[in-house]
């Protein structure tokens, strides 16, 4: 617990910058979010042309592949977000409390 400030003293609270490892975790978190979004959108782009195929086996196979890939992305996205989000919170900079002496009036 920080010491009690003197009467009239100015108190500032700020976070120290992240370490190099913390910045790497932050970039990994946002890179993972972008990758999952790209996979979810790319799934539609990749499978849709084959769903309208004249061959029913090709259309069925594309539908099953698309469903499997979509469910895989929807299973990994929340789990990865949770794991990387906890790591992101744990690598934040420390909370700093800075006190300035009271201004002379």
ABEGO torsion letter per residue (X at the ends): XBBBBBBGBBBBBBBBBBBAAAAAAAAAAAAAAAAAAAAAAAAAAAAAAAAABABAAAAAAAAAAAAAAAAAAAAAAAAAAAAAAAAAAAABBBBBBBBBBBBBX
